[in-house]
């Protein structure tokens, strides 16, 4: 009987730890997004359009 009670407590502890780790990671990412400066945001938003060279296409024929 005692083994089952300990197992049930352990079983509920793991999802709580996972949720806390996920929440911490999510909050850190959101904090970085709000912390970014306007200059860096403009630079990052134009990155895909600033490519000066085109990527060579693969010539592999299957």
N, C-alpha and C positions, 0 to 999 in steps of 0.2 A: 504494500500500500504506500509506503513512504517513497519508493522509487517512482511511482506514478505521479505523486504530488510534486516531487522535484522536477520531473520531466515536464510537467505542465507549466511550471513557473519558467523553466528554461525556454520552453517553446514560445512563450509570449515575450520573452526578453529579446530574442533575436530580431523580430520585426521592428521593435521599438528602437533598437540600436541602428538598424538599417534606415529607419525613417529619420532619426536624428542626424546621421551622416549625410543623407540626401538633402535635408533641410539646410545644413551648414554649407554644403557645396553650392546649393541654389542661391542662398543668401550672399555668399562670397562673389558669385558671378554677377548677381544683380547689383551689388555694391560697386564692382569694377565698372559696370556699364554706366552707372550714374556718376562715377568718379572721373571718367575719361574727359579730357579737355575738348573744346570745340575744334581746335586746330587738328588734334589727332583724329577726331571723328571725321572731319572733312577729308583728311588724307586717306583714311581707310575706306571711305565711301567711294573714292575715285580710283582705287587700286585696279579693279578689273578693266577700266577704260584707259589706263596709262601704259598698257603694253605697247612697246615700240617695235618689237620683233614678233614675227609670227612663229608659231611652233611648227617644226617640220612634221609633215605627215608620215606615218609609218608606211613603208613600202613592202610590208610582209604580205605575201599572197598565199592564202591557205588553199 
